Amino acid sequence: MPFGYQAGLWMRTCTDGFAMRQNGNVQLLGISAAISDLREEIERVARSDAKVLITGESGSGKEVVARAINAASPRAAQTFVPVNCAGIPETLLESELFGHVKGSFTGAYRDRPGKLESANNGTIFLDEIGEMTLRMQGLLLRFLETGELQRVGSERMGMASNVRVIAATNRNLRDLISQGEFREDLFYRLNVIHIVVPPLRQRRDDIPALVEHFIRRCTGQNANGEPSGNGNGRQPDYIPRSISPDALAALCAYAWPGNVRELENVLERLVVTGRHEVIEVDDLSPEIRTPGPSASRPRRERRHTIADDLFKRLRDERESFWTAVYPLYMNREITRGNVRDLVHKGLAEARGNYRIVLKLFNMESRDYKRFLNFLRKHECQLPFKEYRQ
């Protein structure tokens, strides 16, 4: 599939690092049916101030959609404030959202407004809302209902009644509600309009132009293939500037469990480590250049490399799940898919018995409920019955 047309769910960047705008709108690129539908939905949603809940897999472009909604709305000229609810501890998240007064805690050397207050008349984007604690959910719910906010350490109530709220998560909030980990009343407050961002594997027609875009961005080229000055500063003669048809076909056939973010990382790595101007199939990693039939395999079979390595550490090197796997996942060095693949391997060897998996992963018997709760919370628990057949 040749280059030369615009596709993909991503924002084409200008030399200053901001998204390209046309007539005041962020330009979302796409030719697939899924992206065309998404673009139309964004245009409809942008006309109102209704709250929006965006769901989709990690790396699929949820923040891009949020920014596109804001850019197409009457609030486009106002502040857009993104907050990653998963990347901030609860005590700091309260201060981040609601602000604090001088002396309210160690390090509070001056009064500081919160993100909600800063977003008044604009839009706040609450990413990874599913990771917010129940206490913080209660504070957020009160704000959504009343517009009132109280800075940490202050006895006075403030107001920020004109904030548009867009939230996003890669988790199933209804499942979290059934598990008592997410407030149902907050869910209905946020879920006025629900937008689902399709994973990259469901819009493979968008991959060629995404590849072209990321190569240009990593090499600092403009649309004509000339240096644009916005690259990484590295311009040797051998830096990859294009991709062969076979290599592109392999990228299109791959399932991309990490979605657009994974594709971007792969292209950046190929550009940095490349030794030829054209990226060939041999330059791709083994799991990507696997022949086409593998594209139809279940996701957990395709992504066996990391799980195999983790399983070896647990089974052969006798490391515990809590020391070898848990920290990597909580620090986002491995994905939910990697943990599922590992659980799949454990259940396959244990013939569907989670208590045997517990022993395989070198955990104490008293950790059984803790282990299962972890798997349920992070959507990594697999049904055991199919492994017993």
Buried (B, 14 or more C-beta within 10 A) or exposed (E): BEBEEBBBBBBBBEEEEEBEEEEEBBBBBBBBEBBEEBBEBBBEBBEEBEBBBBBBBBBBBBBBBBBBBBBBBEBBEBBBBBBBBBEBEEEEBBBBBBBBBEEBEEEBEEBBBBBBBBBBBBBBBBBBBBBBBEEBBBBBBEBBEEBEBBBBBBEEEBEBEEBBBBBBBBBBBEBBBEEEBBBEEBBEBBBBBEBBBBBBBEBBBBBBBBBBBBBBBBBBBEEEEEEBEBBEEEEEEEBBBBBBEEBBBBBBBBBBBBBBBBBBEBBBEBBEEBEEEEBBBEBBEEBBBBEEEBBEEEEBEBBBEBBEEBBEBBBEEEBBBBEBBBEBBEEEEBBBBBBBBBBBBBBEBBEBBBEBBBEBBBBEEEBBEEBBEBBBBBBBBBEBEEBEE
